[in-house]
Amino acid sequence: MQQKEQITDQELIVMCLQGKDSGYTGLYNRYARRIYNSVSRLIVHSGEAEDILQETFFTVFSEPEKLKGLVSFEAWVRRMAVNKAINHLRKRKIAFTDLTDMEIAAEEDYDAEEHEIFECRVEDVKRSINDLPDGYRTILNLYLFEKMNQEEIAAMLGISRITVRTQYHRAKKKIIENLKDRSYYE
């Protein structure tokens, strides 16, 4: 039995440009779950995350001519969805405080015990991440899961790179404290 070749993103985009529903459906089915996962790391409420996912794909598909010449459909849509999630957080008055003038803890303060606790069971870490204030959780997720660098995050959120770095380290510290409070490693 011969294995069916998978349709490429470019072929699906051509179908979209021709107005064929199968192109839109193919792209949505291929990427919706992954994009939703990115959004849901920033927006904890599943209904709001689903709304942002739908709004993102609506925006993408309402102007199919913008699909022409895309190098990576997934990266483009993911960035759009992350931007929509951040705008959603801003509307909820989530503050990303600029800490430019504040002193930053040196990385020489590395604590092996804290590092070990940080590497503990994934579910405990996920729960701790979800318990973070929205600003910290957003920065942590953009850095760790969306693989954005500090400069990109700073530009996206309209804050300094130092603030991003500080809030990322504070988020890690809160996660570690949360895990210690659960007496995970006693």
C-alpha positions as CSV (number, residue, x, y, z in Angstrom):
1,M,0.0,0.0,0.0
2,Q,1.4,3.3,-1.1
3,Q,1.6,6.1,1.6
4,K,-0.2,9.3,0.6
5,E,2.0,12.3,0.3
6,Q,1.2,15.2,2.6
7,I,0.1,18.4,1.0
8,T,2.6,21.2,1.7
9,D,1.7,24.5,3.3
10,Q,2.4,26.3,0.0
11,E,-0.1,24.0,-1.8
12,L,-2.7,24.7,0.9
13,I,-2.0,28.5,0.6
14,V,-2.5,28.2,-3.2
15,M,-5.9,26.5,-2.5
16,C,-6.8,29.4,-0.1
17,L,-5.9,32.0,-2.8
18,Q,-8.2,30.1,-5.2
19,G,-11.0,30.3,-2.6
20,K,-11.1,26.6,-1.8
21,D,-12.3,25.8,1.7
22,S,-10.0,22.7,1.8
23,G,-7.0,25.0,1.9
24,Y,-8.3,26.9,4.9
25,T,-9.3,23.7,6.6
26,G,-6.0,22.0,6.0
27,L,-4.0,24.9,7.4
28,Y,-6.3,25.3,10.4
29,N,-6.2,21.6,11.2
30,R,-2.5,21.4,10.8
31,Y,-1.6,24.4,13.1
32,A,-4.6,25.2,15.4
33,R,-3.5,22.9,18.3
34,R,0.1,24.2,18.3
35,I,-1.0,27.8,18.1
36,Y,-3.6,27.2,20.9
37,N,-0.9,25.8,23.1
38,S,1.2,28.9,22.6
39,V,-1.7,31.2,23.4
40,S,-2.9,29.1,26.4
41,R,0.5,29.5,28.0
42,L,-0.1,33.2,28.1
43,I,-3.9,33.3,28.6
44,V,-4.8,30.7,31.3
45,H,-8.6,30.9,30.8
46,S,-9.3,28.3,28.1
47,G,-12.3,30.2,26.7
48,E,-10.3,33.4,26.2
49,A,-7.4,31.4,24.7
50,E,-9.8,29.7,22.2
51,D,-11.3,33.1,21.3
52,I,-7.8,34.5,20.6
53,L,-7.1,31.4,18.4
54,Q,-10.3,31.9,16.4
55,E,-9.7,35.6,16.1
56,T,-6.2,35.0,14.8
57,F,-7.3,32.5,12.2
58,F,-10.1,34.7,11.2
59,T,-7.7,37.6,10.6
60,V,-5.3,35.3,8.7
61,F,-8.0,33.9,6.4
62,S,-9.9,37.2,5.9
63,E,-7.0,38.5,3.8
64,P,-5.6,35.5,1.9
65,E,-3.4,37.7,-0.3
66,K,-1.2,38.2,2.7
67,L,-0.3,34.5,2.6
68,K,1.6,35.0,-0.7
69,G,5.3,34.5,-0.2
70,L,5.3,33.4,3.4
71,V,8.4,31.5,4.4
72,S,6.8,29.9,7.4
73,F,3.0,30.0,7.8
74,E,3.2,28.6,11.3
75,A,5.7,31.1,12.6
76,W,3.7,34.0,11.1
77,V,0.4,32.9,12.6
78,R,2.1,32.0,16.0
79,R,3.6,35.5,16.2
80,M,0.2,37.1,15.3
81,A,-1.6,34.9,18.0
82,V,1.0,35.8,20.6
83,N,0.6,39.5,19.8
84,K,-3.2,39.2,20.2
85,A,-2.7,37.4,23.5
86,I,-0.4,40.2,24.8
87,N,-2.9,42.8,23.6
88,H,-5.6,40.9,25.4
89,L,-3.5,41.0,28.6
90,R,-2.9,44.8,28.2
91,K,-6.6,45.4,27.9
92,R,-7.0,43.6,31.2
93,K,-4.6,46.2,32.6
94,I,-1.7,43.8,33.1
95,A,1.2,46.0,33.9
96,F,4.7,45.2,32.7
97,T,6.6,47.4,35.0
98,D,9.8,48.9,33.7
99,L,12.6,48.2,36.2
100,T,15.5,49.9,34.4
101,D,16.6,51.8,37.5
102,M,16.3,48.9,39.9
103,E,19.2,46.7,41.0
104,I,19.4,43.3,39.4
105,A,20.5,40.2,41.3
106,A,23.7,38.8,40.0
107,E,23.7,35.4,38.3
108,E,26.6,34.4,40.6
109,D,23.9,33.8,43.2
110,Y,23.3,30.4,41.6
111,D,21.9,27.9,44.1
112,A,22.3,24.2,43.2
113,E,19.4,23.2,45.4
114,E,17.1,25.8,43.7
115,H,18.3,24.4,40.3
116,E,17.4,20.9,41.4
117,I,14.0,21.9,42.6
118,F,13.4,23.8,39.3
119,E,14.0,20.6,37.4
120,C,11.3,18.7,39.4
121,R,8.2,17.1,38.0
122,V,6.6,18.9,35.0
123,E,3.1,19.0,36.4
124,D,4.2,20.8,39.5
125,V,6.1,23.3,37.4
126,K,3.2,23.9,35.1
127,R,0.9,24.5,38.1
128,S,3.4,26.9,39.5
129,I,3.7,28.8,36.2
130,N,-0.1,29.1,36.0
131,D,0.0,30.6,39.6
132,L,2.3,33.4,38.5
133,P,1.1,36.9,38.1
134,D,0.2,37.5,34.4
135,G,3.2,39.7,33.7
136,Y,5.7,37.2,35.0
137,R,3.9,34.3,33.3
138,T,3.9,36.1,30.0
139,I,7.6,36.8,30.0
140,L,8.5,33.3,31.2
141,N,6.4,31.7,28.5
142,L,7.6,33.9,25.7
143,Y,11.2,33.2,26.7
144,L,11.1,29.5,27.5
145,F,8.4,28.2,25.2
146,E,8.2,30.7,22.3
147,K,12.0,30.9,22.2
148,M,12.0,34.6,21.9
149,N,15.1,36.5,23.1
150,Q,15.0,39.2,25.7
151,E,15.2,42.0,23.1
152,E,12.2,40.7,21.2
153,I,10.2,40.3,24.3
154,A,11.1,43.9,25.4
155,A,10.1,45.3,22.1
156,M,6.9,43.4,22.0
157,L,5.9,44.4,25.5
158,G,7.2,48.0,25.3
159,I,9.6,47.5,28.3
160,S,13.4,47.4,28.7
161,R,15.5,44.3,28.2
162,I,16.6,44.7,31.8
163,T,13.0,44.5,32.9
164,V,12.4,41.4,30.9
165,R,15.5,39.8,32.5
166,T,14.5,40.8,36.0
167,Q,10.9,39.6,35.7
168,Y,12.1,36.3,34.1
169,H,14.4,35.7,37.1
170,R,11.7,36.8,39.6
171,A,9.3,34.4,37.9
172,K,11.8,31.5,38.2
173,K,12.3,32.4,41.9
174,K,8.5,32.5,42.5
175,I,8.2,29.0,40.9
176,I,11.0,27.7,43.1
177,E,9.5,29.2,46.2
178,N,6.1,27.7,45.3
179,L,7.7,24.3,44.8
180,K,9.6,24.6,48.1
181,D,6.3,25.6,49.9
182,R,4.8,22.4,48.6
183,S,7.6,20.6,50.4
184,Y,8.5,18.9,47.2
185,Y,12.1,18.2,48.3
186,E,12.1,17.6,52.0
